[in-house]
Amino acid sequence: MARLSEHGIRLSSMSPSYLESNSTSHTWPFSAVAELIDNASDPGVTAKNIWIDVVMVREQLCLSFMDNGSGMTPNKLHKMLSFGFTEKGSSKSSHQPIGVYGNGFKSGSMRLGRDALIFTKNGGCQSVGMLSQSFLQAIKAQAVIVPIAPFNQQTNILLFKDSEASLRAILKYSLFQSVSELQEQLDSIQGKKGTKILIWNIRRNKDGKPEFDFDTDAEDIRLPEIKSEETQGKWRRDYYKHRRDSNSVPEMEFSLRAYLSILYLKPRIQIILRQKKVQMKLIAKSLSMIENDVYKPQFIVSFYLPQSF
């Protein structure tokens, strides 16, 4: 039976399968990465740096995103893990928010992998939240539920009694099996405030290999030269290899470092990809030819037009 609202009417619920279908709004994985960077650079978070890396946790390949922004309270974390909630609104400053619909983290993280853990601290409270398709499938959930365990940042004691069930779920279905392991991840966030996201069960191609190529360049994350759908027939392999070798394909289409270097017209955040800073490029200043066109509207001089009836 569905839970009732304060008006005595059934509340709508979100099917777990929606996490997968919602992620298909990103046909290109690099745009999903951009969603997570946008969240860190938006007003209210205003991180100065974001670190993107690839790590191994319990033999699981994980994507890691860590920023030094303002962090989140348990309430804000719950809204971020829910759909359609946002407190960004319109900013009066020149720094306008990019995400305003409350969907970016869900679509972006679930496009990159099936499961995500969020570690965040805001100076007084530190919280761990989980958005996990594997967890929902394992418990045969009928609706999306998001375990959140908030701790006192000074004493590391669980803040709310009703968070114990969430903590048990996180320890049973995530990559970490003890509170001390969760605390290690929280401690890895530089400073008293910030957020760290770990995404695992990374999406794989039909050939079983990860969607990303982590091995070709130790300082980059790349897309494989030949996608699994394109490997049928030697002529196709030769065609796509020739396109990339002949530079007819822009590097930003298969190199995350190249893509991130031109992500923003006015960069407000320093991106560190696999422990090396991304050199941002100002597109407007790198064009070989620039033409300025000033619009000067010309108005027709009003005149009297005689009318007869």
C-alpha positions, 0 to 999 in steps of 0.5 A, spaced: 500 500 500 502 506 498 504 511 503 499 517 504 501 524 504 498 529 509 492 530 505 490 523 505 492 522 498 497 516 495 504 519 494 507 517 487 513 513 487 519 512 483 520 505 480 528 503 481 528 501 473 527 509 472 535 510 475 537 506 468 532 509 463 533 516 466 541 515 465 540 514 458 539 521 457 546 521 456 548 518 450 555 520 451 559 518 457 563 525 458 557 529 458 555 524 465 562 526 467 560 534 466 554 533 470 558 531 476 563 537 475 557 542 474 554 540 481 561 542 484 562 548 481 555 551 482 553 557 487 552 554 494 558 549 493 563 553 489 569 548 490 575 551 487 578 544 485 575 537 483 579 531 483 577 525 478 581 519 479 580 511 478 581 507 484 581 500 486 576 498 492 576 491 494 578 489 487 572 493 484 574 499 479 571 505 481 571 512 478 572 517 484 570 525 484 572 529 490 571 537 491 573 542 496 566 545 496 562 547 502 559 540 503 552 538 504 547 537 510 543 530 511 537 534 508 541 537 502 544 530 501 537 527 501 534 532 496 540 531 492 539 523 492 531 525 490 528 527 484 527 534 482 529 538 488 534 543 487 535 550 492 540 553 486 534 557 483 537 564 480 543 567 482 543 575 483 551 574 482 554 573 475 555 566 477 549 563 474 547 556 476 548 550 471 543 545 474 536 547 476 532 541 475 535 537 480 536 531 476 544 532 474 547 527 479 542 521 478 542 521 471 550 522 471 552 518 476 548 512 474 550 513 466 557 512 469 556 506 473 550 502 477 552 504 484 554 510 487 557 512 494 557 519 497 561 522 502 560 529 504 562 534 510 560 541 512 564 543 518 559 540 523 556 534 520 559 528 515 554 524 512 554 517 507 549 516 502 548 511 497 544 511 490 545 503 488 541 499 483 544 493 485 542 494 492 535 496 490 535 489 486 538 485 491 532 487 496 527 487 491 525 494 492 518 497 489 521 504 489 527 508 489 530 508 497 536 512 499 540 510 505 543 516 508 547 515 515 549 522 518 555 522 523 557 528 528 564 530 525 567 531 532 565 525 535 563 520 529 557 518 533 551 516 528 546 522 529 539 519 529 537 513 531 533 512 525 539 512 521 541 505 523 537 501 518 541 506 513 548 504 516 546 497 516 544 497 508 550 501 506 555 496 510 552 490 507 551 492 500 556 497 498 564 496 498 565 498 505 564 493 511 565 497 517 564 504 520 572 505 520 572 504 513 567 509 511 571 514 516 577 513 512 573 515 506 571 521 509 578 523 512 580 523 505 576 529 503 581 535 504 579 540 509 573 540 514 568 541 508 567 537 501 564 531 498 567 525 495 563 520 490 565 513 488 562 510 483 563 502 482 560 497 477 562 501 471 558 500 465 561 495 460 561 494 453 558 488 450 564 485 449 565 485 457 570 491 457 569 497 461 566 503 457 572 507 458 580 506 457 584 507 463 590 504 460 592 507 454 594 514 458 595 514 465 594 521 465 587 521 461 581 517 461 579 515 454 574 512 450 576 505 446 578 506 439 573 501 436 567 501 440 564 494 441 558 495 436 563 497 430 568 491 431 564 487 426 568 486 419 575 488 418 573 494 413 570 498 419 576 497 424 580 500 419 575 505 417 575 508 424 582 507 426 584 511 420 579 517 422 582 517 429 589 517 426 588 522 420 585 527 426 579 527 422 576 526 429 577 531 434 581 529 440 575 531 445 571 526 442 575 520 445 579 524 450 576 526 457 582 531 458 581 534 452 574 535 453 575 538 460 580 543 457 574 546 453 568 545 458 567 552 460 567 558 457 569 562 463 572 556 468 571 557 475 574 551 478 580 547 477 580 540 474 585 535 476 584 529 472 588 523 475 593 527 479 595 532 473 591 539 472 587 540 466 590 546 462 583 550 461 583 553 454 579 559 453 576 558 446 574 565 445 582 567 445 584 561 441 580 562 435 585 563 429 580 568 426 575 573 430 570 577 427 566 582 431 559 584 429 556 590 432 548 590 431 546 597 429 538 597 428 535 602 423 528 604 425 524 607 419 522 614 420 515 614 422 510 618 417 503 620 416 499 616 411 493 619 409 487 614 409 480 615 406 474 611 407 
